[in-house]
Amino acid sequence: MNDLLEILTTQDGSRTLYNRQYQQSFRSVHGALTEARHVFLEGSGTEELLKSRQGVSVLEIGFGAGLNWLITAAAARQHRTRLAYTAWDKQIPSAELLSQLGYGGLIGAPALATTIEEWRKTFINDVPHGTYNLPHDHDSTLQLCIGEATEAILPDLSYDSIYLDAFDPGANPELWVPEFFGQLYKALRDGGCLATYSVAGHVRRALTSSGFSVVRRPGPPGKRHVLAAWKRETAGFRSDR
Ligand SMILES: C[S@@+](CC[C@H](N)C(=O)[O-])C[C@H]1O[C@@H](n2cnc3c(N)ncnc32)[C@H](O)[C@@H]1O
């Protein structure tokens, strides 16, 4: 898989990966870290939940190099909150590439980055499909599900937030359709939010037809808008607030 991936430095100085097969970068070239924080951690309301709650659960579709998990886990540590994070991906980049991205130093959480790198080192080639529980903080969990996300059997009403971070709808059409969004809707708790970067009309329509209340938010540098899709009629409302 490594020969399909190359490292790019983005405009905020953070790095990301470019996949030659999909011809897509993992994060925005206008700023990988800026985008991850704006679209996912803040845009889903997860950061606010981490500040105000004792436990938060997040589902990510498209773990990639783990930047969204790292910033979320670092925020959970900062706010002394338990995080249960489940993520799906078909494949995880090599430990060498993960290390070269330098995310641990970038976000000031080297031990979290090491968690992923050390686990990834235990596989010489691609990670076999399956579910892996990675210990890091004693009260937080990272469950990595390696396999085809459309085949996921997701538990109902289980996640406070969903980060939908697949490649774009042209590259990964299977993850941007009502059938899949319906699974995500059922898995989200009432008042929960799905955040994503695509604002394509067919994505908004598919989310709406699956039950979500879709809101366009201002985007990070290089992008006019991004999406927050809520499980309730009243956008921005969470049932426990
Ligand atoms: C935009 S990248 C994710 C970036 C990542 N969240 C990060 O912070 O580094 C998209 C990811 O979706 C994964 N992916 C694409 N199609 C998939 C599918 N059908 N099932 C599971 N994972 C998929 C790719 O392998 C890739 O790692």
PDBQT file of the ligand as one rigid body, heavy atoms in Angstrom, charges set to zero:
ROOT
HETATM    1  C1  LIG A 301      -9.929  11.232   3.548  1.00  0.00    +0.000 C 
HETATM    2  S1  LIG A 301      -9.120   9.742   4.024  1.00  0.00    +0.000 S 
HETATM    3  C2  LIG A 301      -9.316   9.756   5.780  1.00  0.00    +0.000 C 
HETATM    4  C3  LIG A 301      -8.425  10.770   6.493  1.00  0.00    +0.000 C 
HETATM    5  C4  LIG A 301      -8.359  10.533   7.976  1.00  0.00    +0.000 C 
HETATM    6  N1  LIG A 301      -9.617  10.722   8.650  1.00  0.00    +0.000 N 
HETATM    7  C5  LIG A 301      -7.277  11.325   8.673  1.00  0.00    +0.000 C 
HETATM    8  O1  LIG A 301      -7.599  12.091   9.606  1.00  0.00    +0.000 OA
HETATM    9  O2  LIG A 301      -6.108  11.128   8.350  1.00  0.00    +0.000 OA
HETATM   10  C6  LIG A 301     -10.354   8.556   3.521  1.00  0.00    +0.000 C 
HETATM   11  C7  LIG A 301     -10.145   7.158   4.031  1.00  0.00    +0.000 C 
HETATM   12  O3  LIG A 301     -11.316   6.407   3.691  1.00  0.00    +0.000 OA
HETATM   13  C8  LIG A 301     -10.927   5.050   3.487  1.00  0.00    +0.000 C 
HETATM   14  N2  LIG A 301     -11.974   4.384   2.708  1.00  0.00    +0.000 N 
HETATM   15  C9  LIG A 301     -12.340   4.654   1.448  1.00  0.00    +0.000 A 
HETATM   16  N3  LIG A 301     -13.360   3.869   1.055  1.00  0.00    +0.000 NA
HETATM   17  C10 LIG A 301     -13.645   3.050   2.113  1.00  0.00    +0.000 A 
HETATM   18  C11 LIG A 301     -14.588   2.022   2.322  1.00  0.00    +0.000 A 
HETATM   19  N4  LIG A 301     -15.476   1.687   1.363  1.00  0.00    +0.000 N 
HETATM   20  N5  LIG A 301     -14.595   1.389   3.516  1.00  0.00    +0.000 NA
HETATM   21  C12 LIG A 301     -13.705   1.737   4.483  1.00  0.00    +0.000 A 
HETATM   22  N6  LIG A 301     -12.781   2.729   4.332  1.00  0.00    +0.000 NA
HETATM   23  C13 LIG A 301     -12.753   3.381   3.165  1.00  0.00    +0.000 A 
HETATM   24  C14 LIG A 301      -9.605   5.181   2.754  1.00  0.00    +0.000 C 
HETATM   25  O4  LIG A 301      -8.837   4.003   2.906  1.00  0.00    +0.000 OA
HETATM   26  C15 LIG A 301      -8.977   6.406   3.417  1.00  0.00    +0.000 C 
HETATM   27  O5  LIG A 301      -8.068   6.044   4.445  1.00  0.00    +0.000 OA
ENDROOT
TORSDOF 0
